[in-house]
Amino acid sequence: MHKIERVLISVTDKTGIVDLARNLSEMGARIISTGGTARMIRESGVPVQDVSEVTGFPEMLDGRLKTLHPKVEGGILAIRSRADHMRSLAEQGIDPIDMVVVNLYRFEEVAAKAGAHLEELIENIDIGGPTMIRAAAKNYQDVAVVVSPDDYKGIVEEMRANGGGLSPDTKWRLAKKAFRTTANYDSAISARLDREGSPALLPVDLNLRAPKLMDLRYGENPHQSAALYGTAGRGIAGAKQLQGKELSYNNLVDLDACWQLVAEFEQPAVAIIKHTNPCGCAEQATLAEAYRKALECDPVSAFGGVIGVNRIVDEETAREIAKIFVEAIAAPGYTPEALAALQGKKNLRLMEVAANPEPIVVKSISGGYLAQTADDATAQRSAITVQTKRAPSEEEWTGLLFGWKVAKHVKSNAIVYVRPGQTVSVGAGQMSRVDSVKIGALKAVLPLAGSVVASDAFFPFPDGLEEAVKNGATAFIQPGGSVRDPEVIAAADRLGVAMVFTGIRHFRH
């Protein structure tokens, strides 16, 4: 195991770098560094040589040119077992470099700033850093490449245990991480610059790179392997788990469905999801009342479901939820009293979610991916047209607008019976719309009389409307657009019910 004798350090994130340099120096390694990193190390009392002393050239062009030099890259790339490589180094007076500790300019951080200008973006594209990282990773048998402060402690411990060297397995692991780092960095640059000056809503190249956040026990079924990828602090994938056993693949899919649904509402809202479809949803004056109303819709299906809420969970709501078996809850937060009320449910997963909507939705198909902009279309009452002789009453309008938001999150063909602020029954995923109407009625626990109906797409025939009216529905909201719209409207007029068109379809496959 070769002892690490010469280390090049050049980092933007200086977390832990002084301690690392001190430990390396104590083990006999000579430190080379650049700019502010060298200054910080030197001020800590650790001996350090400036890169400019090694290359014979000063840092130039406002720091753009520091390490791009044969005396740096040659010292990294030379294969120690190749006599001709080592002879070339000797002829040119180049000393080998055994470890490269580099992290990159914070391009992603700058790119995330509102109003970041192109000039600022370009200036924060690292050139020398990726070059050194790739060079070291390419020559991983001889050179250790360290790109993250997370690895400093383990590296120091291994070197102390092995006379100042690192094992081939460790160098290989570090090299793979290094290549992932540069790949992610280049992808971030490409994706951000692709948007600059472009009116396109979808990217030219679909960037699906994301770090693995956790391995899952299995996928949708026990014979399938699965893992979660994403960004910490972003949406369901990056949510913080406060309590409960490990998450399953299906938990995460359902949590995302309920979180997206409750995000539609401004008032306190609760959605109970089973297999990605809502079995209850309500918007009320208080969160506890919203939960009770959501549960009333289908208390049987709610057993073992997941719950999404759009407010910090309070004690009253927590105590209500604790009365039944629930798999998981997604919420923006929990009061200490709510956490105390739920702590007896040891397996209940409590997820604290940051509201970061994704602008693009991606699904995989065999051989590729489908990407679309998120379905963020909303229907304003002023833009909705009344199609029937009878206009909805104010109470019906309230129910129709609420039901339209829920129908958007029900699998097609979607039919939702509602009252103001409460789902009454849901018919989801049937092959024909009239069957969804019938299923919704068949599953109803609450009375359907006086309910109103939301349909995610048009009624292709009058039969669906006629069936819903037979079940007690008095008003309908749908997008319209069928060649048989006149027949459906005529049926509504004949039956004395109100119908409005949104002009917006909400298929969810």
N, C-alpha and C positions, 0 to 999 in steps of 0.2 A: 504494500500500500504506500503510494508516494506521498511524502510529506509536503504539505502546502507551504511554499516558501515566499511567494510573491502574490499579492492580492491587489486588484484594481477595484476601487470603490467610487461610484458616481451615482448618487441617488437624488431624486426629487423628494420622496417621502423619507425623511430623516429619522423616523421612529426607530429607536434602538440602535442607531448606527454607531454611536460613540462607544457603547458597551461592546458591540461586535468588534469594532476596530481594536479596542483595548484587549479583548480576549485573544484575538488573532495575534496581536503584537506580543502578548505574554507567551504565546506558543512559538515565537520566533519568526513569524511572518512579517515581511516588509510590506508596508502599505503605500500604494500609489493612489492619488485622488485628484479631483478637479474642483475648481471654484469654491462655492460655499461649503461643499462637503469637506474639502481639504481644510478649510479654515476652521470649521467646527471640530474636526478631529484634532487638529494641531492645538487649538485652544484648550482642549481637554487634557493635554499633556502627552498624547500619543504621537510618536514620531511618524511623519508622513512626508512623502515626496510628491511634489506637484507633477502632473502629467507633462507640463511644459518643459520640465527638466529632463524628462525621459525622451521626448520627441525633439527637443531643441528648437521648438517653435512656440510662441506665446499663444494663448487662447485668442481667437480672432473673430471678427464679424459679429460683435456683440454676443459672444458666447456660442454662436452657431457652430464654430469649428474648434473642437477641443481634442477629441480622441481619434479622429479619422487619420491615421498615420501608420506606416508599416511597422514602426517600433512598438505600436500598441497591438494592431491587428495581427502582425506577424508573431508576436509573443503569445497570442491566444491560439492562433490556428496551427502552429507547428505541431506535427505528430511526433511525440517524443521517441517512439520506436523506429522512426525513419532517420537513418543516418544522414541522408541528403538534406532533410529538413533541418536537422540540428546543425549541420555544417553551414547551411545558408544563414542561420541565425548568428552563428559565430563570425562568419565573414562580414556580416552587416552590423555587428555589435549590438545584437538584440537579445535581451534576456527573456526567458520564458515567463509567462504569467499563468499561475496555477488556479486562480479563482477570480471570477468576475462577479461583483455585487452591484447590480444595476436595477433601478426602477425608473419609469419613464415620466416624461412631462405629463401633466394631468390634462390631457386633451378632453377626456370624457367630462371632467368637471367643468371645463370652460364651455364645452358644447352644450351642457345642460343649462347654462345661464340664459335667462331671457334676454333677447336682443344682442347676442354675441355676434360681432362683426366678422366678416370673412378674414380680414387681416389678422385679427386676434386668433382665430381658429388656425390659420396657417402657421403663425408664429409658435403655436403650442404643439406642433407636430415634431416629435423627437426624431432625429436622424442618427446621431452617434450611438444612442442607447440601444435601439433595435439591432444595429450593426454588431455591437459588442455581444449582445445577448445571443444572436444567431451564430456568431462565430464561436462562442464558447460552447453553445449547445451542440453545434456540429462536431466539435472536438471534445465531446463529453468524457471520452475515456481518459483524457489527460487534464481537463479543465472543469472545475465545478462552477456552475452558473447559478446565482442566487438572485431571484427577482422579487422576493416578498419578505418583509420583516417577520412573518409568521414562521419562517424557517430558521431564523438566526439561532434560537435557543438549541434546537435539535442538532444543528451543525456544530456548534461549539461543544456540546456534550459528546458527540461522536468523535470529533477531532481530539479532545482530551483523552478519550478512552483508547484511541488508536495512534498515539504518537504524532498527532498533528495531521493525520490523513483522513480521507473519506473513502468509503467502500465504492466499488463499481456500481452496486445497486443504487446507492444514494445518488451518485452522479447521474445515473440514467433517469431516476425519478425527477431530479432537478431539471434535467435537460428537457424532458417531456413537458414539465410545467412551464419552462421558458418558451418553448414553441407555442404552447397554448396562449401564453401572455402576448407574444408578438402577433399571433393570428387574431386574437380579440382586439388588440390595439388597432391593427390595420382595418379590421372590419368596422370598428367604431368610426374611424376617420372616413372610410369610404361611404358608410351609411349617412353620416352627418353632411358631408360635402355634396352627396348626391341630392340632398334636399335644397341646397343653397341655390336660389334663383330658379328653382323648378316648380311649376304649378301642379305637378303630378302628385296625387294623394298616395299612390302606391310606388314602392321603390323599384328601380331598374333591376337590382339584385336583391333577393330576399335573404336577409341576414338572420339566421336562426341560432347563432351562437349564444349560449347562456351557460353559466357555471352550474355544476350539479350542486344542489342544496342538500339533498338527502337521497339515500336509497330507500325504497319502499319494500315492504314485506313481499308484495306481489302486485300484479296489475289488476285488471277487472276481475280476473279469476286466478285461483292459486297456481295454475300451471304457467302463468305469464309473469315475466320479470318486469320490474318497473323502477323508475327513479323520478325525482322532481328536479326540474331545472328552472332557473329564474334569477331574479334580482332581489336581494334582501331589502325589505321595506317597501316592496312594490306589489300591491294587490294580494290575492290569496296566496300565490306562490311565495311571496316574501313576508307573509304574516308571521307574527310572533306567537308561538304557542305558550300559553300561560299555565296550562294544566292538561292532564289526561294522557292516555296511552298514545302510542305512535299513530300517525295518520295513515289511512289507506288511500289507494288510488281513487276509489269511488267516493270516499269522504271529500277529497279535494275537488273532484268534479262537481259534487253537489254543493259544496261550500261556495264555489265560484258562481253557480247558478243562483243561489239565494242572495249572495252579496250583490250581484248585478241587478236583481229584481228590486231589492229594498233601496238601492241607489236611485231608483226612479222617483222616489217620493220626498217631499219637503217636510211633511209632518211626520211624527213618530210612526214607524212602520215595521212590521214583522212579516217575514215569509218563512213558511215551513216547506221544505223541499224533500221529495222522495224520488229517487232515480231521475234527477234533473228537472222534474215537473213540480210546480207548486201544488200542494194538497191543501193549502190555506194561505191567505195573505190578507192583511188588514192595515189600514191607516187610520189612526184614531188620535184623540187629544193626548193620551198618555201611552207610554210604551207597554205598560202592563195590560191596558185595555186592548191595545192592538194585538198583543199575544193571545189574549182570551178569545177575541173575535176570529183570529186566524185559526186557532185550534178548533173552534166550533165547526168550521167548514168540513173537516174530515178527520176527526180525532183518532179513528182507527189507523188510517194511513200515516198519521203523524208519528205513531210509535216507531222509534228507530230512525227517525228522519234527522235532518240537519236544519238549523235555524239561522236566519240572517236578520239582523236588526240594524237600523241606521242611526241609532243613538247609543250613548254609553249605557250599558245595562245597569239598572238600579236594583236595590234589594227586593222590592215588590215583584218586579218582573222575574228576577232570578228565582225567587221562591215559587212562583207559578210554574216556571219551566222545570224546576226540580221535582215536580209532582209526577212527571212521566219520564220514560226512557228516551233520551235523545243522544245521538251520536256526537254531535259537534255544534258549536255556536260560533258564528262570525259576527264581530261587532267592532266598532271603533275604539271601545274601551269598556272597562268594568269598574264600578265603585268598589272600595274595599269591602263594604257590606255585601255586595253581590258576590264577590269572590268567596267570602266566608259562607254565604248561603249555598254555594255550589261546590265547596270543597269536599263535601261528603260524597259527591259523585266522582269517585277517583278516576274512572275511565272516561268521563266526559271531557272532550277536547275543547278547550276555550282558546279561540283564535282572536288576536288583536290585529285588526287590518287597517292599513293606511289606504286612503282613497286616492288611487293613482290609475285612472282609466287608461286602457290600452287603445291607441288610435287604429290599430290594425288587428284583425282576427285571422288566425291561421289554423287550417285543418290539414291533416295528412290524408292522402289517397295513395293507392298503389302507384309507385313510380314518381310521385311528386307531391306538391303542396298546393292548396288553394288559399289565397289571401284576399281579404276584403276589408273595406273600412268598417268600423264598428257601427252597429245599428243604433245610432243615437238620435234618430228622427223622433220628434214629438208632435203631437197633434194639438194645436191651439183651437179653442172653441170657435174663435172668430173665423178660422179657415175651414171649419167643418160645415158641410152643407146638409140641410134638412131635405130629404127626398120625398117624404110622405105628406099627406094632407094635414096630419096631426103632428105638431112639433113636440118634442119631449118636454115634460114638466121640469121645473128646476131640480127636483129630487132625482128625476131620471137622468138629467144631464150630469149631475154629480156622480151617479153610479156609472154612467157610460164612460166618462173620462177616466175614472178609476179603473174600470174593467179593461179599457184599452191599454193601459200601462201593464196590466197583468198579462193580458193575452200575448203581448210581445215576447214574453218569457215562457210561453207554453209551447211544447212541440206541436208542429202542424200535423193534422188539421186541428186548430185550437178553437175551442168554444169555452167561454167563461161566463157563468151565471153570477151576477153580483148584485149587492145592494150598495148604497153609498158607503164607501170605506171598508167593505168586507166582501170577500169571495163567498159565494153560496155553494157553488159546485164547479168542478173543472172537468171538461172532456178533452183529453189530450191524445195526439198521436194516432188517431184512427185513419184508415185508408180513405174513408169518405166523410164529408163534413156532417152529413145527417147522422152518421154513426157517432160522431163526437157529441152531437146534440143529445142523442139518446143515452150515451154513456154518462154524460154529465147529469142527466136526470136520474138515471139508475143509481148513481153513487150518492145522490143528494141526501144529506142528513137534515139540513135546514129546509124549511118550506120554500118552494120555488115561486109560489104565487107572489106577484108584484116585483119579481126580480127583473133585471135588464141583462142583455146578452152582448158580449163582445166577441167578434170573430176576426181572427188574424188575417183572413183573406175573404174574397167575395163568396156569397152564396151562389153556387152554380145553378141551382134550381130552387123553387119555392119550398120544397119539402123540408129543408132544414129549418127555415123560419116557421113553417106551419107546425112542426113538431115542438119547437120551443114555445110557441104561443099556447099550444095544447098543455104544456107543462106549467104555464102561468107567467111567461115572460111578457112584458108590456112595451119594451123599447129595445132597439138594436143599434149597434155601431159596427161598421164594417168599411173596408176600403172602397168597395164598388169596383167596377171595371169588367164585369161579365157581360157577354152579349145578351144574357137573359136578365139583366138588371131591371128592365121595364116589367117583366113578369113578376119578379120578386117584390118590387115596389107596389105593384098592383095587388099582390097577395097581402102585403102589409096594410094597405088602405082598406082592403076588404075585411080584414080582421080587426081594424081599428087601432093598430099599434103604430108607434113612431119608429122611423129609421133614419139614420144619418150616415153620410159617407165622409171618410177622412181623406181619401185619395192616396193613402199610404198603406202599403202591405207590410206585414211582419212575419213572414215565413221563418221558422226556426227548425232546421233539419238536424 
